[in-house]
Amino acid sequence: MKTDTGVRVDITLTPSGNPPGKLADAELHFTDGPLAGMCIIGFGVWQKRERPSELSVSMPARQFMSKGEKRSYNLVRISDTNAPPEDASREEKQHFFEPLDRTRRLITDAYADAASRPVQAAAEQPPEDDDGIPF
């Protein structure tokens, strides 16, 4: 679990790498402000195929069918008020995508923290009394 100003990231490590390359699921929990108590689920942490030492983060998306073709759109995206102008250069557009980049960094940092912690064994069951009742 990693926290930032008003946001907590919860990481659930993916056992046995299924699907291939998927390392973890992530959730953003809002702890402050008007969204306090709400969360966004559906983030994924993946190992890049072409560069296995690097991570990528997939954003939550909704799938739909259009003209017989499966399509999707991201549920987390830059707001229209922050969209870059059509004629903006690549360098100018980078500024507008900083919130998404910051979110990806927050999630990959939280994953690195979670992956570096030792795996905790399941809690042992308390011994049962002679009557078989565990308390």
C-alpha positions in Angstrom: 0.0 0.0 0.0 1.4 3.4 -1.0 -0.1 6.7 -0.3 0.3 10.1 -1.9 -1.5 13.4 -1.1 -5.2 12.3 -0.9 -4.6 9.0 -2.8 -3.7 5.5 -1.6 -2.6 2.8 -4.0 -3.4 -0.8 -3.1 -1.5 -3.5 -5.0 -2.6 -7.1 -5.4 0.3 -9.2 -6.7 -0.8 -11.7 -9.5 0.2 -15.2 -8.6 1.9 -17.4 -11.2 1.9 -14.8 -13.9 -1.5 -15.5 -15.4 -2.1 -13.9 -17.8 1.6 -13.9 -19.0 3.3 -10.7 -18.2 0.7 -9.4 -15.7 2.4 -8.7 -12.4 -0.3 -7.1 -10.3 -3.7 -5.3 -10.1 -3.9 -1.8 -8.6 -6.6 0.3 -7.1 -6.6 4.1 -6.4 -8.4 4.9 -3.1 -9.2 8.6 -2.5 -8.5 9.5 1.1 -9.1 13.3 1.0 -11.1 15.9 -0.9 -14.5 15.5 -2.6 -13.8 11.9 -3.7 -12.8 10.7 -0.3 -14.1 7.2 0.3 -14.2 6.3 -3.4 -11.8 4.2 -5.5 -11.0 3.5 -9.1 -10.3 -0.2 -9.8 -9.0 -1.9 -12.9 -5.3 -0.8 -13.2 -2.9 -3.4 -14.2 0.9 -3.6 -13.8 2.6 -5.5 -16.7 6.1 -6.5 -17.6 7.0 -5.2 -21.1 7.6 -7.9 -23.7 10.3 -6.1 -25.5 12.0 -4.9 -22.3 11.3 -7.2 -19.5 13.1 -5.0 -16.9 10.5 -2.2 -17.6 7.0 -1.9 -16.3 3.9 -0.6 -18.0 0.5 0.3 -16.4 -2.8 -0.3 -18.1 -5.6 2.0 -17.3 -9.2 0.9 -16.6 -11.2 0.6 -19.9 -14.7 -0.2 -21.1 -15.1 -2.6 -24.0 -18.0 -2.2 -26.5 -18.9 -3.5 -30.0 -19.1 -1.1 -33.0 -20.0 -2.5 -36.4 -19.0 -6.0 -35.3 -15.6 -4.9 -34.0 -14.5 -5.0 -30.4 -13.3 -1.6 -29.2 -12.5 0.1 -25.9 -12.1 3.5 -24.4 -10.1 4.5 -21.3 -12.1 5.3 -18.2 -9.2 7.4 -16.8 -8.1 10.1 -19.2 -7.1 13.7 -19.5 -10.1 16.1 -19.1 -11.3 18.1 -22.1 -10.2 21.3 -20.3 -6.6 20.0 -20.2 -6.5 18.6 -23.8 -3.7 19.9 -25.9 -4.5 22.0 -29.0 -4.6 20.1 -32.3 -1.5 21.9 -33.6 0.6 21.5 -30.5 4.1 20.0 -30.9 5.1 16.7 -29.3 7.0 18.6 -26.6 4.0 20.8 -25.8 1.7 17.7 -25.7 4.0 16.1 -23.0 2.9 18.7 -20.5 -0.8 17.8 -20.9 -0.1 14.1 -20.3 1.7 14.7 -17.0 -1.3 13.7 -14.9 -1.4 10.2 -16.5 2.4 9.9 -16.3 2.2 10.9 -12.6 -0.5 8.2 -12.0 1.6 5.5 -13.8 4.6 6.5 -11.6 2.6 6.3 -8.5 1.3 2.8 -9.3 4.7 1.5 -10.5 6.3 2.8 -7.3 3.6 1.1 -5.2 4.2 -2.1 -7.1 8.0 -1.9 -6.5 7.3 -1.5 -2.7 4.8 -4.4 -2.7 7.0 -6.7 -4.7 10.1 -6.1 -2.5 8.3 -7.1 0.7 8.6 -10.7 1.8 5.6 -12.9 1.1 3.7 -13.5 4.3 2.6 -17.0 5.0 -1.0 -17.7 5.8 -1.9 -17.3 9.5 -1.7 -20.5 11.4 -4.9 -21.8 12.8 -5.2 -21.7 16.6 -5.0 -25.1 18.2 -8.3 -26.7 19.0 -9.4 -27.9 22.4 -10.3 -31.5 23.1 -14.0 -30.7 22.3 -13.1 -29.7 18.7 -14.4 -26.1 19.2 -11.6 -23.6 18.1 -12.2 -21.1 20.9 
